[in-house]
Amino acid sequence: MRKIVIHRPGDHSQLKLEQGPALVPGPGEVRVRVSAVGVNYADCVVRMGLYASAKEFVGWPITPGFEVAGVVAEVGEGVDAPHLQVGTRVVAVTLFGGYASEVVVPAHQVFACPENLSFSQAAAIPSVFLTGYYALYELAAVREGYQVLIHSAAGGVGGAMVQLARRVGCRVVGVVGASHKVERVKALGIEDVIDKSTQPLWKTAEKLSPEGYQTICDANGVATLSASYEHLAPTGRLIVYGFHTMLPKTGKRNWLKLGWHYLRTPRFDPMRLTNENRSVMGFNLSYMFAHRELLARGLGELLGWFADGTLTAPPVSEYPLEDVARAHQDLESAQTVGKLVLRCED
């Protein structure tokens, strides 16, 4: 078994390819022979040593990775579900440990892979679409006609949110940071895309929705949080799921800069929220693993929508497992579109 191991926080050189013994599933567990692994910006944050739940659940050394696709290789005692027979194609979510040629996970975290998806497409789905599902359907409770603004709309999570918001009839405004990303977002079925490299972000957002937005999804951090809040309509909800612009781009942590960003991060006064009739909500997807019903319902519905064509898989860029450092570098460049995937075949 091959896996990527990080022994201490740092830059891309800390991503080590190592050999390990074959895994054995225990009662209620499934061993998956992995073909593809989804890469997420959260994995870069894990590598930097700045991901709180990684320290809480695993510590060092750690193998990052939340999502894989492959085939069932072995099942533990008590596992007899039809979609978990040896040899069946599956998608699995993992609480870290996914950057590996095989994983062992609880059976309730393994789902049938839609036949119309390749392994790379399937591995690109769980983290970003579950993030969008929870943000928009559970927290924001978006409905038809809502005005929704989505930052980083060409990325994995942003693109997922665009599709999920459109699915229920929202009017979506996407924000991108480079001109080459505009057409990617428009291809998802929306007309209003703000290219902040050539357009004034908030003036354009005001023209597109003068009364404000019922929902704004923001993972930028201090760069946009205050202005995102100010552009909410009454009863609007700001959904926060990351702090991308606050984090280092190379893995070399500058504590002074991080501290400065932390001090500049807005603190939302409950009295102000009440008087202005707005809400700010935040979450970390890794804590969803404790909520089995929500995880099963969310990913079950999402995979069903992929199977029937309601949703489409994001564009995927593939890297061999041993090129994981290059994948992290490319993701941190903010120039990628869609999802990055590691291929694990020998």
VEXDREN-2710 file (C-alpha; in Angstrom, 1 decimal):
% VEXDREN-2710
k/r/px/py/pz
1/MET/0.0/0.0/0.0
2/ARG/1.3/3.4/-1.0
3/LYS/0.4/6.6/0.8
4/ILE/1.4/10.2/1.2
5/VAL/2.6/11.1/4.7
6/ILE/3.3/14.5/6.3
7/HIS/5.5/14.2/9.4
8/ARG/5.6/17.8/10.3
9/PRO/4.0/21.0/8.9
10/GLY/5.6/23.0/6.2
11/ASP/5.8/23.4/2.4
12/HIS/5.4/21.0/-0.4
13/SER/8.6/19.1/0.4
14/GLN/6.8/17.6/3.5
15/LEU/4.6/15.4/1.3
16/LYS/6.4/12.1/1.4
17/LEU/5.4/9.0/-0.6
18/GLU/5.8/5.9/1.6
19/GLN/5.0/2.2/1.6
20/GLY/2.8/0.6/4.2
21/PRO/1.3/-2.8/5.0
22/ALA/-2.0/-3.9/3.4
23/LEU/-5.0/-2.8/5.4
24/VAL/-7.5/-5.2/7.0
25/PRO/-11.1/-4.1/7.6
26/GLY/-12.6/-4.7/11.0
27/PRO/-16.3/-5.3/11.8
28/GLY/-18.5/-2.9/9.9
29/GLU/-15.6/-1.7/7.7
30/VAL/-14.8/-1.8/4.0
31/ARG/-11.4/-1.9/2.3
32/VAL/-11.4/0.1/-0.9
33/ARG/-8.7/-0.2/-3.6
34/VAL/-8.4/3.4/-4.6
35/SER/-8.2/4.6/-8.2
36/ALA/-8.6/8.3/-7.6
37/VAL/-8.4/10.8/-4.7
38/GLY/-9.9/14.3/-4.6
39/VAL/-7.5/17.1/-3.8
40/ASN/-8.9/20.1/-1.8
41/TYR/-7.5/23.3/-0.5
42/ALA/-8.2/22.0/3.0
43/ASP/-5.5/19.4/2.3
44/CYS/-3.0/22.2/1.8
45/VAL/-4.1/23.7/5.1
46/VAL/-3.5/20.4/6.8
47/ARG/0.0/20.3/5.3
48/MET/0.7/23.8/6.7
49/GLY/-0.4/22.6/10.2
50/LEU/-3.2/25.1/10.3
51/TYR/-6.2/22.8/10.1
52/ALA/-7.7/22.5/13.6
53/SER/-9.6/19.2/13.2
54/ALA/-6.6/17.5/11.7
55/LYS/-4.8/18.1/15.0
56/GLU/-7.8/17.1/17.0
57/PHE/-8.6/13.8/15.2
58/VAL/-5.2/12.6/14.0
59/GLY/-2.1/14.7/14.9
60/TRP/1.4/14.0/13.3
61/PRO/2.2/12.2/11.2
62/ILE/-0.8/12.5/9.0
63/THR/-2.1/11.4/5.6
64/PRO/-4.5/14.0/4.2
65/GLY/-7.5/13.4/2.0
66/PHE/-11.2/13.3/2.4
67/GLU/-12.6/11.5/-0.7
68/VAL/-11.7/8.6/-2.8
69/ALA/-13.2/6.4/-5.6
70/GLY/-12.3/2.8/-6.5
71/VAL/-13.6/-0.7/-6.0
72/VAL/-14.4/-2.7/-2.9
73/ALA/-11.5/-5.0/-2.2
74/GLU/-12.6/-6.6/1.1
75/VAL/-15.4/-6.2/3.6
76/GLY/-15.4/-6.8/7.4
77/GLU/-17.7/-8.8/9.5
78/GLY/-21.3/-7.6/9.4
79/VAL/-21.1/-5.8/6.0
80/ASP/-23.6/-7.3/3.5
81/ALA/-25.1/-4.3/1.6
82/PRO/-25.6/-5.0/-2.1
83/HIS/-23.5/-2.0/-3.2
84/LEU/-20.6/-3.2/-1.0
85/GLN/-19.9/-6.5/-2.6
86/VAL/-16.2/-7.2/-3.6
87/GLY/-15.5/-5.7/-7.0
88/THR/-18.2/-3.0/-7.0
89/ARG/-17.4/0.6/-7.9
90/VAL/-17.8/2.9/-5.0
91/VAL/-17.2/6.4/-3.7
92/ALA/-16.0/6.8/-0.1
93/VAL/-15.4/9.7/2.3
94/THR/-12.6/9.6/4.8
95/LEU/-11.8/11.6/7.9
96/PHE/-8.3/12.2/6.6
97/GLY/-6.2/9.3/5.2
98/GLY/-7.4/9.5/1.6
99/TYR/-4.1/10.1/-0.1
100/ALA/-3.4/6.3/-0.4
101/SER/-3.7/3.4/-2.8
102/GLU/-6.2/1.8/-0.4
103/VAL/-8.3/2.9/2.6
104/VAL/-10.4/1.2/5.3
105/VAL/-13.5/3.2/6.2
106/PRO/-16.8/2.5/8.0
107/ALA/-19.4/1.0/5.7
108/HIS/-21.8/3.9/6.2
109/GLN/-19.1/6.2/4.5
110/VAL/-19.1/4.1/1.3
111/PHE/-21.6/4.7/-1.5
112/ALA/-22.3/3.2/-4.9
113/CYS/-20.5/5.1/-7.7
114/PRO/-22.9/6.3/-10.5
115/GLU/-22.2/4.4/-13.7
116/ASN/-22.0/7.6/-15.7
117/LEU/-19.0/8.9/-13.7
118/SER/-15.4/7.9/-14.1
119/PHE/-13.4/7.3/-10.9
120/SER/-11.7/10.7/-11.3
121/GLN/-15.0/12.4/-11.7
122/ALA/-16.5/10.6/-8.7
123/ALA/-13.5/11.4/-6.4
124/ALA/-13.9/15.0/-7.3
125/ILE/-17.5/15.2/-5.9
126/PRO/-17.9/14.5/-2.2
127/SER/-16.1/17.3/-0.4
128/VAL/-17.0/20.2/-2.7
129/PHE/-20.6/19.2/-3.2
130/LEU/-21.2/18.3/0.4
131/THR/-19.8/21.7/1.3
132/GLY/-22.2/23.3/-1.1
133/TYR/-25.1/21.2/0.0
134/TYR/-24.7/22.0/3.7
135/ALA/-24.0/25.7/3.1
136/LEU/-27.0/26.3/0.8
137/TYR/-29.6/23.7/1.7
138/GLU/-29.0/23.3/5.5
139/LEU/-27.7/26.7/6.6
140/ALA/-28.9/29.2/4.0
141/ALA/-32.1/27.3/3.1
142/VAL/-32.1/28.8/-0.3
143/ARG/-35.3/29.0/-2.3
144/GLU/-36.5/29.9/-5.8
145/GLY/-35.8/33.5/-6.6
146/TYR/-33.1/34.1/-4.0
147/GLN/-30.3/36.4/-5.0
148/VAL/-27.1/34.4/-4.3
149/LEU/-23.5/35.7/-4.7
150/ILE/-20.7/33.0/-4.7
151/HIS/-17.1/33.9/-4.3
152/SER/-14.4/31.8/-6.1
153/ALA/-17.2/30.5/-8.4
154/ALA/-14.8/28.7/-10.8
155/GLY/-13.2/26.5/-8.1
156/GLY/-14.4/23.2/-6.9
157/VAL/-16.7/24.4/-4.1
158/GLY/-17.8/27.5/-5.9
159/GLY/-18.7/25.6/-9.0
160/ALA/-20.7/23.1/-6.9
161/MET/-22.5/25.9/-5.2
162/VAL/-23.4/27.5/-8.6
163/GLN/-25.0/24.2/-9.7
164/LEU/-26.8/23.6/-6.4
165/ALA/-28.2/27.1/-6.2
166/ARG/-29.4/27.0/-9.8
167/ARG/-31.1/23.6/-9.1
168/VAL/-33.6/25.3/-6.8
169/GLY/-34.1/28.3/-9.0
170/CYS/-31.9/30.9/-7.4
171/ARG/-30.5/33.9/-9.4
172/VAL/-26.7/33.4/-9.1
173/VAL/-23.9/35.9/-9.4
174/GLY/-20.5/34.3/-9.5
175/VAL/-17.2/36.0/-8.7
176/VAL/-13.8/34.9/-10.2
177/GLY/-10.3/36.3/-9.8
178/ALA/-9.1/35.8/-13.4
179/SER/-10.5/36.3/-16.9
180/HIS/-9.8/32.8/-18.1
181/LYS/-12.3/31.5/-15.5
182/VAL/-15.3/33.5/-16.7
183/GLU/-16.4/31.1/-19.4
184/ARG/-16.1/28.1/-17.1
185/VAL/-18.6/29.7/-14.7
186/LYS/-21.0/30.8/-17.5
187/ALA/-20.9/27.2/-18.8
188/LEU/-22.7/26.2/-15.6
189/GLY/-25.7/28.2/-16.7
190/ILE/-25.4/31.7/-15.3
191/GLU/-25.0/35.0/-17.1
192/ASP/-23.7/37.2/-14.3
193/VAL/-20.0/36.6/-13.6
194/ILE/-17.9/39.3/-12.0
195/ASP/-14.2/39.2/-13.0
196/LYS/-12.7/41.1/-10.2
197/SER/-9.4/41.3/-12.1
198/THR/-11.0/43.7/-14.6
199/GLN/-14.2/44.9/-12.8
200/PRO/-14.9/46.6/-9.5
201/LEU/-16.3/43.8/-7.4
202/TRP/-18.7/45.5/-5.1
203/LYS/-19.9/48.2/-7.5
204/THR/-20.7/45.5/-10.0
205/ALA/-22.4/43.4/-7.4
206/GLU/-24.6/46.3/-6.4
207/LYS/-25.7/47.0/-10.0
208/LEU/-26.6/43.3/-10.4
209/SER/-28.7/43.2/-7.1
210/PRO/-29.4/46.7/-5.8
211/GLU/-31.4/45.4/-2.9
212/GLY/-28.7/43.1/-1.7
213/TYR/-28.3/39.3/-1.6
214/GLN/-30.2/36.7/0.4
215/THR/-27.1/34.5/0.5
216/ILE/-23.4/35.2/0.1
217/CYS/-20.9/32.3/0.3
218/ASP/-17.4/33.4/1.2
219/ALA/-14.2/31.5/1.9
220/ASN/-11.8/34.4/1.3
221/GLY/-11.4/35.6/4.8
222/VAL/-10.5/39.1/5.8
223/ALA/-10.2/40.3/2.2
224/THR/-14.0/40.2/1.6
225/LEU/-15.9/39.3/4.7
226/SER/-16.9/42.8/5.9
227/ALA/-18.0/43.8/2.4
228/SER/-19.9/40.5/1.9
229/TYR/-21.8/41.2/5.1
230/GLU/-22.6/44.8/4.0
231/HIS/-24.1/43.5/0.8
232/LEU/-26.6/41.2/2.4
233/ALA/-30.3/42.0/2.0
234/PRO/-32.5/42.0/5.1
235/THR/-32.8/38.4/6.4
236/GLY/-29.7/37.7/4.3
237/ARG/-27.2/35.0/5.4
238/LEU/-23.4/35.1/5.0
239/ILE/-22.0/31.6/4.9
240/VAL/-18.3/31.3/5.8
241/TYR/-16.4/28.1/5.2
242/GLY/-12.8/29.1/4.8
243/PHE/-10.2/31.9/5.0
244/HIS/-8.2/31.4/1.8
245/THR/-6.6/34.8/1.4
246/MET/-5.3/34.8/4.9
247/LEU/-3.2/31.7/4.5
248/PRO/0.3/31.4/3.1
249/LYS/0.7/30.3/-0.5
250/THR/4.0/28.4/0.0
251/GLY/3.4/26.6/3.3
252/LYS/5.9/28.8/5.1
253/ARG/4.0/30.2/7.9
254/ASN/4.5/33.8/8.8
255/TRP/3.0/34.1/12.3
256/LEU/3.2/37.9/12.2
257/LYS/1.2/38.1/9.0
258/LEU/-1.3/35.5/10.3
259/GLY/-1.7/37.4/13.5
260/TRP/-2.3/40.7/11.5
261/HIS/-5.0/39.0/9.4
262/TYR/-6.6/37.6/12.5
263/LEU/-6.8/41.0/14.2
264/ARG/-8.4/42.4/11.0
265/THR/-11.0/39.7/10.8
266/PRO/-14.4/41.2/11.5
267/ARG/-16.2/40.3/14.7
268/PHE/-19.9/40.3/14.2
269/ASP/-21.8/41.8/17.1
270/PRO/-25.0/39.9/17.9
271/MET/-26.9/43.1/18.6
272/ARG/-25.9/44.5/15.2
273/LEU/-27.0/41.2/13.6
274/THR/-30.3/41.5/15.3
275/ASN/-30.9/45.1/14.5
276/GLU/-29.9/44.6/10.8
277/ASN/-31.8/41.4/10.5
278/ARG/-28.8/39.5/9.0
279/SER/-27.0/36.3/9.9
280/VAL/-23.4/35.0/9.7
281/MET/-22.9/31.2/9.8
282/GLY/-19.7/29.2/9.6
283/PHE/-18.8/25.5/9.4
284/ASN/-16.1/23.0/8.9
285/LEU/-17.1/20.0/6.8
286/SER/-14.8/17.5/8.7
287/TYR/-17.1/17.7/11.7
288/MET/-20.0/16.4/9.6
289/PHE/-18.6/12.9/10.0
290/ALA/-20.2/12.8/13.5
291/HIS/-23.6/13.3/11.9
292/ARG/-24.2/10.0/10.1
293/GLU/-27.8/10.8/9.0
294/LEU/-26.8/14.1/7.4
295/LEU/-23.8/12.7/5.7
296/ALA/-25.8/9.7/4.3
297/ARG/-28.7/11.9/3.2
298/GLY/-26.5/14.6/1.6
299/LEU/-24.1/12.4/-0.3
300/GLY/-26.9/10.0/-1.2
301/GLU/-29.0/12.8/-2.8
302/LEU/-26.0/14.3/-4.5
303/LEU/-24.9/11.0/-6.1
304/GLY/-28.5/10.5/-7.2
305/TRP/-28.6/13.9/-8.9
306/PHE/-25.3/13.0/-10.7
307/ALA/-26.8/9.7/-11.8
308/ASP/-29.9/11.3/-13.4
309/GLY/-28.0/14.2/-14.9
310/THR/-29.3/17.0/-12.7
311/LEU/-25.7/17.8/-11.7
312/THR/-22.6/17.5/-13.8
313/ALA/-19.1/16.6/-12.5
314/PRO/-16.5/19.5/-12.4
315/PRO/-13.7/19.5/-14.9
316/VAL/-10.8/17.4/-13.5
317/SER/-7.1/17.7/-13.8
318/GLU/-5.3/14.5/-13.0
319/TYR/-1.9/14.0/-11.3
320/PRO/-0.1/10.7/-10.4
321/LEU/0.0/10.1/-6.6
322/GLU/3.8/10.7/-6.6
323/ASP/3.2/14.2/-8.1
324/VAL/1.1/15.4/-5.1
325/ALA/3.5/18.3/-4.4
326/ARG/2.8/19.7/-7.9
327/ALA/-0.9/19.3/-7.4
328/HIS/-0.7/21.3/-4.1
329/GLN/1.4/24.0/-5.8
330/ASP/-1.0/24.3/-8.7
331/LEU/-4.0/24.5/-6.4
332/GLU/-2.4/27.2/-4.3
333/SER/-1.6/29.2/-7.4
334/ALA/-5.3/30.1/-7.6
335/GLN/-5.2/29.6/-11.4
336/THR/-6.8/26.2/-11.5
337/VAL/-10.4/25.5/-12.6
338/GLY/-12.6/22.7/-11.3
339/LYS/-11.0/19.9/-9.2
340/LEU/-7.6/18.3/-9.0
341/VAL/-7.4/14.5/-8.6
342/LEU/-4.6/12.1/-7.7
343/ARG/-4.5/8.8/-9.6
344/CYS/-3.3/5.8/-7.6
345/GLU/-2.9/3.0/-10.1
346/ASP/0.6/1.4/-10.0
END
